[in-house]
Amino acid sequence: MTMKKNKIIFWTTTSIIFVMEALMPLATLLFAHEHFNAGTKPLGYPDYFAYALIVCKILGATAIMFPKLPAKLREWAYAGLTFNLLFAVISHLAVDQIISYILMPVMVGVVLGVSYVHSQKIIFKSKNI
C-alpha cells in the first residue's frame, strides 16, 4: 500500500475517533449537560466517573491527532482509548446485555485499531525512506 493511501486511511479513521471520543462528549458536556452521564449512569457508575471519562477521552483522542507528539504518549493514548472501549463492552455485557450497546464500542474499537495500524505503517515507512 502506498504512503498516500496509508495517510488517507489514518487521517480518516483518526478523525472518526476524534469526533466520537472527543468532540461528541465535549459537546454533550457543554451544550446538553443534563445528558453528560447518559452512558455511565445506567451502568451504575457515579457522576464523577463520567467527568473523568470525558476528560480522559478528550485527552486521548486529541493526542492521537498530533503525529508529532512523542511516540510513547501516542501509544499510551491508543492504549487508554482501547481500555475504555474494552471496559465499555464488559460493562454492557455484565449489566444490560443490549446488543447495540455492546456492538458500538466494538465497532469504534475496530476503527481505532485501523487508525493505530496505519499510524505504525506511516512511522515505519518514514523511517525507512
N, C-alpha and C positions, 0 to 999 in steps of 0.2 A: 504494500500500500504506500502511496506517495506521502511525502511530508504534508502536502497541501490537504489531502483527504484526512490525514490524522488530525490536523489542526481544525478542520471544519467539524469533524465528529467531536473532538474535545470541546470546542467552544459551544457547540450546540447542546451537548449533554450537560456541560458545566453550567451553562446559562439556565437550563431547565432546573437543575438542582438549586441554583441561586434563587430563582423565583419561588420555588416550592418551599425551600428550607430557610430562606432569609426574608424575602420581600413579603410573602403571604403572612407569616407570623408577625412581622413588624407592622404591617398594615392592620392586622387584627388588633394588635395591642394599641395602636394609635387611633384607629377610626371606629372600631367596634369592640371597645374594651370589655363590654359585658360578655363577650364570647371568647376571651383570651384563654380560658381553661376548658373549652368545649371538648377538647380531645383528651384531657387528663382527668377531669372531674369524674366522668362516668366509670373510669378505671380505678377510682378510689385514691388517686394521688391528691395531695394537698395543693392549695393555690400557689404556695411559694415554689413548688416544683415546676409549675407551668412557667413562672417567670424565669427561673434558672434555665429551663429547657429552651425557651425563646432566645435568651442571651447566647447560650452555647451554640445553638443552630445558626444564629446570625453570624457569630464569630467564625464558625467552621466553614460555612458556605462562602463567606467573604474571603477567607484565607485561600480557598482553592481557586478563587477567581483571579488571584495575583500570582502568575507563574514565577515572578522574580523574587518572591519570598523564599526564605531558606527552605530547602527540601524537607528537613526534619519537621518544620512547622506545618508544612502542607501534608506530610504523611500523618501527623497527629490529627489534623483536621479531617482527613479522609477516614481515619480510624474512628474518631469521635462520631462523625455522621453515620458511619456503619453501625456502631454500637447503638446509637439512637434508634435506627431503623430496626435492628435486630430485636431490641427490647420492646419496641412498639408491637412487633409481631408476637412476641412471647406474651406481652400483656393482654393483647386481644384474644389470643388462644386461651389464656387462663381465665379471663373474665367474661367476655361477651360472645365469643366464637362466631361473630358475624363475618362471613367470608369476605365481603367487600372491604371491611376494616382491616382484615388480615392481608389481603392482596395488595392494597395500596402501598404500604411500606415495602413490600416485596418488589413491586414494580419500580418504585423510586430507588430502591437498592440496586436494581439491575442498571438503571440509568447512571447511578453513582459509580458502579463497577466499570461501566463502559468509559466514563469520564476518567477514572483512575488509570485504566489500561492504556488509553490513548495519551494521557499525560506522560506515562512512562515511556511510550514509544517516541514521543517528541523529545524527551530528555535524552534517551538513548541515541537517537539519530543525530541530534545536535552535538553530542559529544564525539560521535564517530565521523563527523564531517571534516 
